[in-house]
Amino acid sequence: AKLELTEHLMDGPKSVQELAALCSVAAGPLYQIMRSLAAEGIYREETFEVFSNTNMSRLLHRDAPGPAWNYSIIVGELYVSTFANLFHSVKTGQSAFADLNGMSYWDYLGRNDELGAIFDNLMTRLYDGDVEYLLNLYDFTSLGRLLDVGGGRGSFVRALMARHPEVECGLFELPAVSGRNELEFAADGLGGRCEILSGSFLEEIPSGFDAYLVKSVLHNWDDEHAARILRNCRAAGGNSARLVIVDFIVPPGNEPSFAKGLDLTMLALFGGKERSLIQFDQLLAGVGYRIASVVEGESQRGLAIIVADPV
Ligand SMILES: C[S@@+](CC[C@H](N)C(=O)[O-])C[C@H]1O[C@@H](n2cnc3c(N)ncnc32)[C@H](O)[C@@H]1O
């Protein structure tokens, strides 16, 4: 993905020597890598040392639909080294990423525009399908004017506004992300219906909204920080605004689940975790919310909507 081999092969097969020259790498090791990828169906060796694209390798094109290119870059650049340091998280309960890099994951992305944009696009591409699923599962228009807290590139609010032309909402993000959002929403003519707000949800969350959405955010944080985010939602929303959490719910027992795998990525990157319903209940009770309903669909990945009211 990083060498953009797929892009180089779009106009037909090339020899490893040609590819190596295009990518400024050594031909011998590149051959070893491409041969091992071809054994998995990613690229195909047509004749000795000459490779072509396959359906699978085409997914690694930077502009292909789906998350494969973005995912490969983020995993290769950030996750692999983090997982090699997983022991630190097990010993201390803290982020293996921060231990390695001397700063949090979010600070790191904030200081690296290119990787930051690749990560934001990864989130959009990974979760785009989920957004439609969630909108079919729950009537978000019943909540009134909603603030998407840590809403990334705004794929949720975009989809909500596209379905419901009357809806107005807000999108709250870190300054680096908000800067990119402001430009895009203005260019798309959505700026008028969606207020782009910037700050840190660990400090203060803007008030004045009827409901606060926290989607795929809490699992990035340990209990102390997750509680801080929720307390800030509670302070912003006062005694009336509903809170809506969208996250995976870890099922009890020994059954495999998507959340149990993702849980370790959250631990290593952030010292964070996926939570069971009981853990969400305890977290919410501690910050002045009571669960009103839990909406779960047929999704095998266990993505759920937890609606809570201020107590
Ligand atoms: C896993 S992403 C989820 C994004 C989006 N909610 C979604 O579902 O696609 C977590 C988001 O939290 C944002 N974030 C991290 N720290 C933050 C902070 N202190 N204040 C506001 N947003 C923050 C990140 O920029 C990132 O977009």
Ligand as a Chemical Component Dictionary entry (heavy atoms), coordinates in Angstrom:
data_LIG
# 
_chem_comp.id                   LIG 
_chem_comp.type                 NON-POLYMER 
_chem_comp.pdbx_formal_charge   0 
_chem_comp.three_letter_code    LIG 
# 
loop_
_chem_comp_atom.comp_id 
_chem_comp_atom.atom_id 
_chem_comp_atom.alt_atom_id 
_chem_comp_atom.type_symbol 
_chem_comp_atom.charge 
_chem_comp_atom.model_Cartn_x 
_chem_comp_atom.model_Cartn_y 
_chem_comp_atom.model_Cartn_z 
_chem_comp_atom.pdbx_ordinal 
LIG C1  C1  C 0  -12.729 6.292  16.750 1  
LIG S1  S1  S 1  -13.004 7.929  16.185 2  
LIG C2  C2  C 0  -14.761 7.932  15.938 3  
LIG C3  C3  C 0  -15.213 9.011  15.009 4  
LIG C4  C4  C 0  -16.735 9.070  14.736 5  
LIG N1  N1  N 0  -17.507 9.300  15.948 6  
LIG C5  C5  C 0  -17.204 7.818  14.035 7  
LIG O1  O1  O 0  -18.005 7.080  14.603 8  
LIG O2  O2  O -1 -16.760 7.579  12.905 9  
LIG C6  C6  C 0  -12.801 8.892  17.652 10 
LIG C7  C7  C 0  -12.827 10.396 17.403 11 
LIG O3  O3  O 0  -12.598 11.092 18.640 12 
LIG C8  C8  C 0  -11.928 12.303 18.328 13 
LIG N2  N2  N 0  -11.275 12.811 19.531 14 
LIG C9  C9  C 0  -10.216 12.266 20.197 15 
LIG N3  N3  N 0  -9.902  13.001 21.268 16 
LIG C10 C10 C 0  -10.775 14.040 21.304 17 
LIG C11 C11 C 0  -10.959 15.139 22.182 18 
LIG N4  N4  N 0  -10.173 15.289 23.251 19 
LIG N5  N5  N 0  -11.961 16.007 21.924 20 
LIG C12 C12 C 0  -12.767 15.843 20.833 21 
LIG N6  N6  N 0  -12.648 14.801 19.949 22 
LIG C13 C13 C 0  -11.647 13.922 20.178 23 
LIG C14 C14 C 0  -10.937 11.882 17.251 24 
LIG O4  O4  O 0  -10.466 12.970 16.490 25 
LIG C15 C15 C 0  -11.752 10.869 16.447 26 
LIG O5  O5  O 0  -12.357 11.454 15.313 27 
# 
loop_
_chem_comp_bond.comp_id 
_chem_comp_bond.atom_id_1 
_chem_comp_bond.atom_id_2 
_chem_comp_bond.value_order 
_chem_comp_bond.pdbx_ordinal 
LIG C1  S1  SING 1  
LIG S1  C2  SING 2  
LIG S1  C6  SING 3  
LIG C2  C3  SING 4  
LIG C3  C4  SING 5  
LIG C4  N1  SING 6  
LIG C4  C5  SING 7  
LIG C5  O1  DOUB 8  
LIG C5  O2  SING 9  
LIG C6  C7  SING 10 
LIG C7  O3  SING 11 
LIG C7  C15 SING 12 
LIG O3  C8  SING 13 
LIG C8  N2  SING 14 
LIG C8  C14 SING 15 
LIG N2  C9  SING 16 
LIG N2  C13 SING 17 
LIG C9  N3  DOUB 18 
LIG N3  C10 SING 19 
LIG C10 C11 SING 20 
LIG C10 C13 DOUB 21 
LIG C11 N4  SING 22 
LIG C11 N5  DOUB 23 
LIG N5  C12 SING 24 
LIG C12 N6  DOUB 25 
LIG N6  C13 SING 26 
LIG C14 O4  SING 27 
LIG C14 C15 SING 28 
LIG C15 O5  SING 29 
# 
